[in-house]
Amino acid sequence: MSKAKLTINNNYPSVTDLRNKAKKKIPKFAFEYLDGGCNEDVNLIKNTAEIREVELSPSYLSKHTGSDMKTELFGHTYDAPFGIAPVGLQGLMWPNAPEILAKAAFEHNIPFVLSTVSTSSIERISEITEGQAWFQLYHPTENRLRDDMINRAAQAECPVLVILSDVPTFGFRPRDIRNGLAMPPNMSVKNILQILGKPEWAMKTLIHGQPNFETLKPYMPKNLDLKQLGKFMDQTFTGRLNEEKIKPIRDMWKGKLVLKGVASEMDAEKAIRLGLDGIIVSNHGGRQLDAGESTIRPLTRIAEKYGNQIKVMMDSGLRSGPDIARTMASGAEFTFLGRSFMYGVAALGNEGGNHTISLLKTELQQVMEQVCCERTLDFPNHLIKKIN
Ligand SMILES: Cc1cc2nc3c(=O)[nH]c(=O)nc-3n(C[C@H](O)[C@H](O)[C@H](O)COP(=O)(O)O)c2cc1C
């Protein structure tokens, strides 16, 4: 049950407002890492545009006893049908971002998913969320590392483990290449000038200290320079995911297991065969395959075909309550957003998590009442134009 009140800062009543503010507040290399897609950004743009082709029909004269956003997922009743997707390097975009978002998610009773390469540890996030955060695993090259991270997630009582499938190779991101993006930030003259232009970010980052890969820290040799860090990351996470790598995780992990990055019926079928509990239809927010489909298309087909065999969720491209409604009407039982929450924190700091969740909840409630939808799983009854 949510402990949080819905509080919205009236200067930022949309995710677009938060994005615009975030752009002004953080250095260009950090904003472009967050905001960009890959290659020519075709799929990034299509993701949102094609969700917005979905149309809903209202039924104004129907009996309506009230709309309730609460949605059951994996035995937990969440206050809303959306969660915070895993995002790497969060602390680079705003100091303490993962902690701010985890706290807000916990208070609003929605899921927060911690990325393997975020800047907080499994243990710290679990403490903040009283064991309710999910953990996203980048499959490491070495099984020893995989087992250790899975054991840590179990010890921290994470209810759901999310395995990522859509990074067989790093995305080709021209802005990051141009910016020489690295962790910690590359101190080129260009980047230093960008930092000097964002005094609040610079001051907060200075006080908070340099962001680190806290979950990976125990496995990293100390005092790596930039080049060595890059080499460590490359060696630690090479290799693509496959069924043989998923099987032992299914045996080992007693909680719910979800595959993220599903973008085809074939991969959805494999997930079902492997006994997984859920899939997140996702194209990584358009950051990996610019020539791919936007996610709403495979979501619609996969939900129709397999929705009664596995929990089908979706992310990529959602930026508003109406987008969440359109996605659920197309068959998703739950949704996730990545950039929207990070724009919120980059724009509003400590208030950003609470504000963005409040905004999305308020917008979604309005859509539910407008179309006469009493429960979120009834959204498909209002679908009049689907995209597949
Ligand atoms: C800056 C950034 C970093 C990301 N890092 C990860 C990550 O470490 N692990 C992961 O599973 N997904 C990662 N993602 C993908 C998100 O989990 C999610 O799929 C995507 O952001 C959804 O699209 P949206 O931003 O349009 O909502 C990242 C996305 C962004 C924007």
The ligand as a Gaussian input file, in Angstrom:
#p B3LYP/6-31G(d) Opt

LIG

0 1
 C       20.607000       5.656000     -20.372000
 C       20.018000       4.287000     -20.424000
 C       20.715000       3.227000     -19.855000
 C       20.152000       1.945000     -19.863000
 N       20.808000       0.920000     -19.219000
 C       20.225000      -0.298000     -19.135000
 C       20.809000      -1.330000     -18.359000
 O       21.848000      -1.157000     -17.742000
 N       20.166000      -2.513000     -18.319000
 C       18.980000      -2.744000     -18.981000
 O       18.413000      -3.838000     -18.893000
 N       18.412000      -1.771000     -19.714000
 C       18.982000      -0.564000     -19.784000
 N       18.369000       0.439000     -20.478000
 C       17.069000       0.190000     -21.143000
 C       15.919000       0.444000     -20.182000
 O       15.850000      -0.540000     -19.192000
 C       14.582000       0.434000     -20.915000
 O       14.486000      -0.738000     -21.673000
 C       14.393000       1.653000     -21.818000
 O       14.917000       2.806000     -21.233000
 C       12.924000       1.837000     -22.097000
 O       12.710000       2.856000     -22.999000
 P       12.312000       4.363000     -22.599000
 O       13.553000       5.003000     -22.098000
 O       11.851000       4.914000     -23.880000
 O       11.237000       4.285000     -21.537000
 C       18.910000       1.719000     -20.497000
 C       18.232000       2.801000     -21.066000
 C       18.765000       4.070000     -21.033000
 C       17.982000       5.203000     -21.634000

